[in-house]
Amino acid sequence: MAATGEDLLAIEGLPGDRVAALLTAGGVPFSELRQHRASLEEAYMELTRDGVEFSASGR
């Protein structure tokens, strides 16, 4: 879970209906739940972020 803006909270690992139930049970007001799916490019960049094909030498 991460606060990504003044009025925005990102939650990973829980389905939307579970998030809504927890917010409601806790008395936390909310106006919208939105699911984000990574694009193919975002998924590729995440999977390959630590791979380095080329690097500059320190010479």
N, CA, C and O atoms as a Maestro MAE file, in Angstrom:
{
 s_m_m2io_version
 :::
 2.0.0
}

f_m_ct {
 s_m_title
 :::
 protein
 m_atom[236] {
  # First column is atom index #
  i_m_mmod_type
  r_m_x_coord
  r_m_y_coord
  r_m_z_coord
  i_m_residue_number
  s_m_chain_name
  s_m_pdb_residue_name
  s_m_pdb_atom_name
  i_m_atomic_number
  :::
  1 25 0.851 -1.168 0.000 1 A "MET " " N  " 7
  2 3 0.000 0.000 0.000 1 A "MET " " CA " 6
  3 2 0.897 1.231 0.000 1 A "MET " " C  " 6
  4 15 1.897 1.275 0.716 1 A "MET " " O  " 8
  5 25 0.543 2.218 -0.793 2 A "ALA " " N  " 7
  6 3 1.323 3.443 -0.865 2 A "ALA " " CA " 6
  7 2 0.408 4.629 -1.150 2 A "ALA " " C  " 6
  8 15 -0.479 4.558 -2.000 2 A "ALA " " O  " 8
  9 25 0.639 5.708 -0.431 3 A "ALA " " N  " 7
  10 3 -0.068 6.957 -0.715 3 A "ALA " " CA " 6
  11 2 0.657 7.597 -1.880 3 A "ALA " " C  " 6
  12 15 1.813 7.998 -1.751 3 A "ALA " " O  " 8
  13 25 -0.017 7.697 -3.025 4 A "THR " " N  " 7
  14 3 0.631 8.220 -4.220 4 A "THR " " CA " 6
  15 2 0.153 9.621 -4.589 4 A "THR " " C  " 6
  16 15 0.501 10.137 -5.651 4 A "THR " " O  " 8
  17 25 -0.614 10.216 -3.749 5 A "GLY " " N  " 7
  18 3 -1.114 11.562 -3.972 5 A "GLY " " CA " 6
  19 2 -1.926 11.988 -2.766 5 A "GLY " " C  " 6
  20 15 -2.162 11.195 -1.855 5 A "GLY " " O  " 8
  21 25 -2.350 13.232 -2.762 6 A "GLU " " N  " 7
  22 3 -3.108 13.753 -1.627 6 A "GLU " " CA " 6
  23 2 -4.389 12.962 -1.382 6 A "GLU " " C  " 6
  24 15 -4.766 12.705 -0.239 6 A "GLU " " O  " 8
  25 25 -5.048 12.583 -2.467 7 A "ASP " " N  " 7
  26 3 -6.316 11.853 -2.351 7 A "ASP " " CA " 6
  27 2 -6.253 10.506 -3.060 7 A "ASP " " C  " 6
  28 15 -7.268 10.028 -3.568 7 A "ASP " " O  " 8
  29 25 -5.072 9.886 -3.100 8 A "LEU " " N  " 7
  30 3 -4.907 8.648 -3.848 8 A "LEU " " CA " 6
  31 2 -4.104 7.641 -3.053 8 A "LEU " " C  " 6
  32 15 -3.065 7.965 -2.478 8 A "LEU " " O  " 8
  33 25 -4.595 6.423 -3.028 9 A "LEU " " N  " 7
  34 3 -3.928 5.337 -2.311 9 A "LEU " " CA " 6
  35 2 -3.841 4.151 -3.245 9 A "LEU " " C  " 6
  36 15 -4.858 3.729 -3.796 9 A "LEU " " O  " 8
  37 25 -2.644 3.598 -3.439 10 A "ALA " " N  " 7
  38 3 -2.446 2.423 -4.297 10 A "ALA " " CA " 6
  39 2 -2.280 1.194 -3.412 10 A "ALA " " C  " 6
  40 15 -1.452 1.179 -2.502 10 A "ALA " " O  " 8
  41 25 -3.069 0.174 -3.688 11 A "ILE " " N  " 7
  42 3 -3.037 -1.060 -2.904 11 A "ILE " " CA " 6
  43 2 -2.792 -2.220 -3.853 11 A "ILE " " C  " 6
  44 15 -3.466 -2.353 -4.874 11 A "ILE " " O  " 8
  45 25 -1.820 -3.059 -3.508 12 A "GLU " " N  " 7
  46 3 -1.509 -4.228 -4.328 12 A "GLU " " CA " 6
  47 2 -1.827 -5.502 -3.555 12 A "GLU " " C  " 6
  48 15 -1.698 -5.546 -2.331 12 A "GLU " " O  " 8
  49 25 -2.241 -6.527 -4.272 13 A "GLY " " N  " 7
  50 3 -2.398 -7.840 -3.674 13 A "GLY " " CA " 6
  51 2 -3.769 -8.177 -3.127 13 A "GLY " " C  " 6
  52 15 -3.971 -9.273 -2.605 13 A "GLY " " O  " 8
  53 25 -4.713 -7.262 -3.234 14 A "LEU " " N  " 7
  54 3 -6.076 -7.530 -2.769 14 A "LEU " " CA " 6
  55 2 -7.054 -7.227 -3.891 14 A "LEU " " C  " 6
  56 15 -6.871 -6.256 -4.625 14 A "LEU " " O  " 8
  57 25 -8.091 -8.045 -4.032 15 A "PRO " " N  " 7
  58 3 -9.117 -7.727 -5.028 15 A "PRO " " CA " 6
  59 2 -9.927 -6.501 -4.596 15 A "PRO " " C  " 6
  60 15 -10.030 -6.192 -3.409 15 A "PRO " " O  " 8
  61 25 -10.490 -5.820 -5.573 16 A "GLY " " N  " 7
  62 3 -11.234 -4.599 -5.305 16 A "GLY " " CA " 6
  63 2 -12.366 -4.747 -4.321 16 A "GLY " " C  " 6
  64 15 -12.594 -3.865 -3.493 16 A "GLY " " O  " 8
  65 25 -13.090 -5.874 -4.401 17 A "ASP " " N  " 7
  66 3 -14.209 -6.053 -3.471 17 A "ASP " " CA " 6
  67 2 -13.726 -6.182 -2.033 17 A "ASP " " C  " 6
  68 15 -14.416 -5.746 -1.111 17 A "ASP " " O  " 8
  69 25 -12.558 -6.769 -1.828 18 A "ARG " " N  " 7
  70 3 -11.991 -6.894 -0.471 18 A "ARG " " CA " 6
  71 2 -11.544 -5.522 0.035 18 A "ARG " " C  " 6
  72 15 -11.751 -5.199 1.205 18 A "ARG " " O  " 8
  73 25 -10.935 -4.717 -0.833 19 A "VAL " " N  " 7
  74 3 -10.521 -3.368 -0.458 19 A "VAL " " CA " 6
  75 2 -11.745 -2.545 -0.066 19 A "VAL " " C  " 6
  76 15 -11.726 -1.855 0.953 19 A "VAL " " O  " 8
  77 25 -12.804 -2.614 -0.864 20 A "ALA " " N  " 7
  78 3 -14.037 -1.875 -0.566 20 A "ALA " " CA " 6
  79 2 -14.619 -2.310 0.771 20 A "ALA " " C  " 6
  80 15 -15.056 -1.474 1.562 20 A "ALA " " O  " 8
  81 25 -14.626 -3.619 1.027 21 A "ALA " " N  " 7
  82 3 -15.170 -4.125 2.290 21 A "ALA " " CA " 6
  83 2 -14.351 -3.630 3.478 21 A "ALA " " C  " 6
  84 15 -14.919 -3.242 4.500 21 A "ALA " " O  " 8
  85 25 -13.040 -3.639 3.358 22 A "LEU " " N  " 7
  86 3 -12.180 -3.168 4.451 22 A "LEU " " CA " 6
  87 2 -12.344 -1.671 4.702 22 A "LEU " " C  " 6
  88 15 -12.403 -1.231 5.850 22 A "LEU " " O  " 8
  89 25 -12.416 -0.893 3.623 23 A "LEU " " N  " 7
  90 3 -12.619 0.555 3.778 23 A "LEU " " CA " 6
  91 2 -13.962 0.848 4.440 23 A "LEU " " C  " 6
  92 15 -14.050 1.683 5.341 23 A "LEU " " O  " 8
  93 25 -15.001 0.158 3.989 24 A "THR " " N  " 7
  94 3 -16.338 0.353 4.550 24 A "THR " " CA " 6
  95 2 -16.376 -0.050 6.016 24 A "THR " " C  " 6
  96 15 -16.906 0.686 6.847 24 A "THR " " O  " 8
  97 25 -15.818 -1.213 6.341 25 A "ALA " " N  " 7
  98 3 -15.805 -1.692 7.727 25 A "ALA " " CA " 6
  99 2 -15.017 -0.748 8.638 25 A "ALA " " C  " 6
  100 15 -15.342 -0.603 9.816 25 A "ALA " " O  " 8
  101 25 -13.999 -0.120 8.096 26 A "GLY " " N  " 7
  102 3 -13.183 0.802 8.888 26 A "GLY " " CA " 6
  103 2 -13.730 2.217 8.926 26 A "GLY " " C  " 6
  104 15 -13.157 3.087 9.581 26 A "GLY " " O  " 8
  105 25 -14.830 2.456 8.231 27 A "GLY " " N  " 7
  106 3 -15.422 3.789 8.222 27 A "GLY " " CA " 6
  107 2 -14.634 4.799 7.411 27 A "GLY " " C  " 6
  108 15 -14.744 6.005 7.634 27 A "GLY " " O  " 8
  109 25 -13.839 4.309 6.472 28 A "VAL " " N  " 7
  110 3 -13.030 5.201 5.636 28 A "VAL " " CA " 6
  111 2 -13.837 5.556 4.392 28 A "VAL " " C  " 6
  112 15 -14.190 4.670 3.613 28 A "VAL " " O  " 8
  113 25 -14.132 6.834 4.195 29 A "PRO " " N  " 7
  114 3 -14.910 7.217 3.013 29 A "PRO " " CA " 6
  115 2 -14.056 7.113 1.744 29 A "PRO " " C  " 6
  116 15 -12.870 7.443 1.750 29 A "PRO " " O  " 8
  117 25 -14.678 6.651 0.665 30 A "PHE " " N  " 7
  118 3 -13.995 6.595 -0.626 30 A "PHE " " CA " 6
  119 2 -15.022 6.819 -1.718 30 A "PHE " " C  " 6
  120 15 -16.210 6.556 -1.530 30 A "PHE " " O  " 8
  121 25 -14.562 7.301 -2.851 31 A "SER " " N  " 7
  122 3 -15.497 7.594 -3.925 31 A "SER " " CA " 6
  123 2 -15.259 6.748 -5.168 31 A "SER " " C  " 6
  124 15 -16.122 6.675 -6.044 31 A "SER " " O  " 8
  125 25 -14.095 6.109 -5.252 32 A "GLU " " N  " 7
  126 3 -13.810 5.361 -6.472 32 A "GLU " " CA " 6
  127 2 -12.753 4.297 -6.206 32 A "GLU " " C  " 6
  128 15 -11.797 4.525 -5.465 32 A "GLU " " O  " 8
  129 25 -12.937 3.145 -6.813 33 A "LEU " " N  " 7
  130 3 -11.921 2.094 -6.846 33 A "LEU " " CA " 6
  131 2 -11.624 1.843 -8.320 33 A "LEU " " C  " 6
  132 15 -12.537 1.731 -9.138 33 A "LEU " " O  " 8
  133 25 -10.337 1.756 -8.648 34 A "ARG " " N  " 7
  134 3 -9.960 1.550 -10.038 34 A "ARG " " CA " 6
  135 2 -8.850 0.518 -10.106 34 A "ARG " " C  " 6
  136 15 -7.892 0.577 -9.335 34 A "ARG " " O  " 8
  137 25 -8.975 -0.418 -11.019 35 A "GLN " " N  " 7
  138 3 -7.966 -1.449 -11.200 35 A "GLN " " CA " 6
  139 2 -7.004 -1.020 -12.304 35 A "GLN " " C  " 6
  140 15 -7.423 -0.538 -13.356 35 A "GLN " " O  " 8
  141 25 -5.721 -1.200 -12.049 36 A "HIS " " N  " 7
  142 3 -4.705 -0.869 -13.052 36 A "HIS " " CA " 6
  143 2 -4.031 -2.146 -13.509 36 A "HIS " " C  " 6
  144 15 -3.577 -2.942 -12.687 36 A "HIS " " O  " 8
  145 25 -3.963 -2.343 -14.789 37 A "ARG " " N  " 7
  146 3 -3.216 -3.459 -15.357 37 A "ARG " " CA " 6
  147 2 -2.055 -2.860 -16.148 37 A "ARG " " C  " 6
  148 15 -2.234 -1.936 -16.941 37 A "ARG " " O  " 8
  149 25 -0.873 -3.403 -15.915 38 A "ALA " " N  " 7
  150 3 0.309 -2.904 -16.607 38 A "ALA " " CA " 6
  151 2 0.200 -3.173 -18.103 38 A "ALA " " C  " 6
  152 15 -0.323 -4.203 -18.528 38 A "ALA " " O  " 8
  153 25 0.701 -2.230 -18.890 39 A "SER " " N  " 7
  154 3 0.772 -2.455 -20.323 39 A "SER " " CA " 6
  155 2 1.894 -3.457 -20.588 39 A "SER " " C  " 6
  156 15 2.695 -3.739 -19.697 39 A "SER " " O  " 8
  157 25 1.956 -3.984 -21.773 40 A "LEU " " N  " 7
  158 3 3.010 -4.915 -22.137 40 A "LEU " " CA " 6
  159 2 4.383 -4.261 -21.959 40 A "LEU " " C  " 6
  160 15 5.324 -4.900 -21.489 40 A "LEU " " O  " 8
  161 25 4.486 -2.996 -22.335 41 A "GLU " " N  " 7
  162 3 5.758 -2.276 -22.181 41 A "GLU " " CA " 6
  163 2 6.130 -2.131 -20.701 41 A "GLU " " C  " 6
  164 15 7.283 -2.353 -20.333 41 A "GLU " " O  " 8
  165 25 5.173 -1.763 -19.855 42 A "GLU " " N  " 7
  166 3 5.454 -1.631 -18.425 42 A "GLU " " CA " 6
  167 2 5.889 -2.965 -17.824 42 A "GLU " " C  " 6
  168 15 6.821 -3.013 -17.022 42 A "GLU " " O  " 8
  169 25 5.217 -4.044 -18.210 43 A "ALA " " N  " 7
  170 3 5.575 -5.366 -17.699 43 A "ALA " " CA " 6
  171 2 6.981 -5.755 -18.150 43 A "ALA " " C  " 6
  172 15 7.760 -6.273 -17.350 43 A "ALA " " O  " 8
  173 25 7.315 -5.516 -19.405 44 A "TYR " " N  " 7
  174 3 8.652 -5.837 -19.928 44 A "TYR " " CA " 6
  175 2 9.731 -5.041 -19.196 44 A "TYR " " C  " 6
  176 15 10.756 -5.594 -18.797 44 A "TYR " " O  " 8
  177 25 9.496 -3.751 -19.023 45 A "MET " " N  " 7
  178 3 10.490 -2.895 -18.343 45 A "MET " " CA " 6
  179 2 10.687 -3.350 -16.895 45 A "MET " " C  " 6
  180 15 11.811 -3.327 -16.395 45 A "MET " " O  " 8
  181 25 9.625 -3.757 -16.223 46 A "GLU " " N  " 7
  182 3 9.730 -4.237 -14.852 46 A "GLU " " CA " 6
  183 2 10.535 -5.532 -14.793 46 A "GLU " " C  " 6
  184 15 11.373 -5.710 -13.909 46 A "GLU " " O  " 8
  185 25 10.280 -6.425 -15.730 47 A "LEU " " N  " 7
  186 3 10.982 -7.713 -15.744 47 A "LEU " " CA " 6
  187 2 12.455 -7.594 -16.110 47 A "LEU " " C  " 6
  188 15 13.267 -8.410 -15.674 47 A "LEU " " O  " 8
  189 25 12.809 -6.592 -16.902 48 A "THR " " N  " 7
  190 3 14.188 -6.484 -17.403 48 A "THR " " CA " 6
  191 2 14.969 -5.326 -16.790 48 A "THR " " C  " 6
  192 15 16.058 -5.010 -17.268 48 A "THR " " O  " 8
  193 25 14.458 -4.699 -15.770 49 A "ARG " " N  " 7
  194 3 15.095 -3.497 -15.224 49 A "ARG " " CA " 6
  195 2 16.497 -3.747 -14.686 49 A "ARG " " C  " 6
  196 15 17.320 -2.832 -14.680 49 A "ARG " " O  " 8
  197 25 16.792 -4.977 -14.230 50 A "ASP " " N  " 7
  198 3 18.115 -5.260 -13.679 50 A "ASP " " CA " 6
  199 2 19.078 -5.831 -14.712 50 A "ASP " " C  " 6
  200 15 20.264 -5.989 -14.421 50 A "ASP " " O  " 8
  201 25 18.601 -6.138 -15.894 51 A "GLY " " N  " 7
  202 3 19.465 -6.683 -16.945 51 A "GLY " " CA " 6
  203 2 20.193 -5.562 -17.661 51 A "GLY " " C  " 6
  204 15 19.596 -4.547 -18.019 51 A "GLY " " O  " 8
  205 25 21.490 -5.753 -17.867 52 A "VAL " " N  " 7
  206 3 22.288 -4.748 -18.572 52 A "VAL " " CA " 6
  207 2 22.965 -5.432 -19.746 52 A "VAL " " C  " 6
  208 15 23.749 -6.363 -19.560 52 A "VAL " " O  " 8
  209 25 22.662 -4.970 -20.968 53 A "GLU " " N  " 7
  210 3 23.287 -5.545 -22.134 53 A "GLU " " CA " 6
  211 2 24.585 -4.823 -22.461 53 A "GLU " " C  " 6
  212 15 25.574 -5.460 -22.825 53 A "GLU " " O  " 8
  213 25 24.592 -3.507 -22.334 54 A "PHE " " N  " 7
  214 3 25.764 -2.709 -22.622 54 A "PHE " " CA " 6
  215 2 26.083 -1.850 -21.400 54 A "PHE " " C  " 6
  216 15 25.179 -1.396 -20.700 54 A "PHE " " O  " 8
  217 25 27.370 -1.631 -21.150 55 A "SER " " N  " 7
  218 3 27.741 -0.721 -20.088 55 A "SER " " CA " 6
  219 2 28.990 0.031 -20.498 55 A "SER " " C  " 6
  220 15 29.788 -0.479 -21.285 55 A "SER " " O  " 8
  221 25 29.174 1.234 -19.980 56 A "ALA " " N  " 7
  222 3 30.335 2.054 -20.292 56 A "ALA " " CA " 6
  223 2 31.482 1.654 -19.367 56 A "ALA " " C  " 6
  224 15 31.276 1.419 -18.176 56 A "ALA " " O  " 8
  225 25 32.661 1.581 -19.909 57 A "SER " " N  " 7
  226 3 33.817 1.263 -19.049 57 A "SER " " CA " 6
  227 2 34.304 2.537 -18.399 57 A "SER " " C  " 6
  228 15 34.035 3.636 -18.883 57 A "SER " " O  " 8
  229 25 35.014 2.387 -17.311 58 A "GLY " " N  " 7
  230 3 35.499 3.537 -16.548 58 A "GLY " " CA " 6
  231 2 36.815 4.101 -17.083 58 A "GLY " " C  " 6
  232 15 37.474 4.880 -16.393 58 A "GLY " " O  " 8
  233 25 37.208 3.722 -18.299 59 A "ARG " " N  " 7
  234 3 38.485 4.197 -18.876 59 A "ARG " " CA " 6
  235 2 38.342 5.465 -19.631 59 A "ARG " " C  " 6
  236 15 39.324 5.978 -20.167 59 A "ARG " " O  " 8
  :::
 }
 m_bond[235] {
  # First column is bond index #
  i_m_from
  i_m_to
  i_m_order
  :::
  1 1 2 1
  2 2 3 1
  3 3 4 2
  4 3 5 1
  5 5 6 1
  6 6 7 1
  7 7 8 2
  8 7 9 1
  9 9 10 1
  10 10 11 1
  11 11 12 2
  12 11 13 1
  13 13 14 1
  14 14 15 1
  15 15 16 2
  16 15 17 1
  17 17 18 1
  18 18 19 1
  19 19 20 2
  20 19 21 1
  21 21 22 1
  22 22 23 1
  23 23 24 2
  24 23 25 1
  25 25 26 1
  26 26 27 1
  27 27 28 2
  28 27 29 1
  29 29 30 1
  30 30 31 1
  31 31 32 2
  32 31 33 1
  33 33 34 1
  34 34 35 1
  35 35 36 2
  36 35 37 1
  37 37 38 1
  38 38 39 1
  39 39 40 2
  40 39 41 1
  41 41 42 1
  42 42 43 1
  43 43 44 2
  44 43 45 1
  45 45 46 1
  46 46 47 1
  47 47 48 2
  48 47 49 1
  49 49 50 1
  50 50 51 1
  51 51 52 2
  52 51 53 1
  53 53 54 1
  54 54 55 1
  55 55 56 2
  56 55 57 1
  57 57 58 1
  58 58 59 1
  59 59 60 2
  60 59 61 1
  61 61 62 1
  62 62 63 1
  63 63 64 2
  64 63 65 1
  65 65 66 1
  66 66 67 1
  67 67 68 2
  68 67 69 1
  69 69 70 1
  70 70 71 1
  71 71 72 2
  72 71 73 1
  73 73 74 1
  74 74 75 1
  75 75 76 2
  76 75 77 1
  77 77 78 1
  78 78 79 1
  79 79 80 2
  80 79 81 1
  81 81 82 1
  82 82 83 1
  83 83 84 2
  84 83 85 1
  85 85 86 1
  86 86 87 1
  87 87 88 2
  88 87 89 1
  89 89 90 1
  90 90 91 1
  91 91 92 2
  92 91 93 1
  93 93 94 1
  94 94 95 1
  95 95 96 2
  96 95 97 1
  97 97 98 1
  98 98 99 1
  99 99 100 2
  100 99 101 1
  101 101 102 1
  102 102 103 1
  103 103 104 2
  104 103 105 1
  105 105 106 1
  106 106 107 1
  107 107 108 2
  108 107 109 1
  109 109 110 1
  110 110 111 1
  111 111 112 2
  112 111 113 1
  113 113 114 1
  114 114 115 1
  115 115 116 2
  116 115 117 1
  117 117 118 1
  118 118 119 1
  119 119 120 2
  120 119 121 1
  121 121 122 1
  122 122 123 1
  123 123 124 2
  124 123 125 1
  125 125 126 1
  126 126 127 1
  127 127 128 2
  128 127 129 1
  129 129 130 1
  130 130 131 1
  131 131 132 2
  132 131 133 1
  133 133 134 1
  134 134 135 1
  135 135 136 2
  136 135 137 1
  137 137 138 1
  138 138 139 1
  139 139 140 2
  140 139 141 1
  141 141 142 1
  142 142 143 1
  143 143 144 2
  144 143 145 1
  145 145 146 1
  146 146 147 1
  147 147 148 2
  148 147 149 1
  149 149 150 1
  150 150 151 1
  151 151 152 2
  152 151 153 1
  153 153 154 1
  154 154 155 1
  155 155 156 2
  156 155 157 1
  157 157 158 1
  158 158 159 1
  159 159 160 2
  160 159 161 1
  161 161 162 1
  162 162 163 1
  163 163 164 2
  164 163 165 1
  165 165 166 1
  166 166 167 1
  167 167 168 2
  168 167 169 1
  169 169 170 1
  170 170 171 1
  171 171 172 2
  172 171 173 1
  173 173 174 1
  174 174 175 1
  175 175 176 2
  176 175 177 1
  177 177 178 1
  178 178 179 1
  179 179 180 2
  180 179 181 1
  181 181 182 1
  182 182 183 1
  183 183 184 2
  184 183 185 1
  185 185 186 1
  186 186 187 1
  187 187 188 2
  188 187 189 1
  189 189 190 1
  190 190 191 1
  191 191 192 2
  192 191 193 1
  193 193 194 1
  194 194 195 1
  195 195 196 2
  196 195 197 1
  197 197 198 1
  198 198 199 1
  199 199 200 2
  200 199 201 1
  201 201 202 1
  202 202 203 1
  203 203 204 2
  204 203 205 1
  205 205 206 1
  206 206 207 1
  207 207 208 2
  208 207 209 1
  209 209 210 1
  210 210 211 1
  211 211 212 2
  212 211 213 1
  213 213 214 1
  214 214 215 1
  215 215 216 2
  216 215 217 1
  217 217 218 1
  218 218 219 1
  219 219 220 2
  220 219 221 1
  221 221 222 1
  222 222 223 1
  223 223 224 2
  224 223 225 1
  225 225 226 1
  226 226 227 1
  227 227 228 2
  228 227 229 1
  229 229 230 1
  230 230 231 1
  231 231 232 2
  232 231 233 1
  233 233 234 1
  234 234 235 1
  235 235 236 2
  :::
 }
}
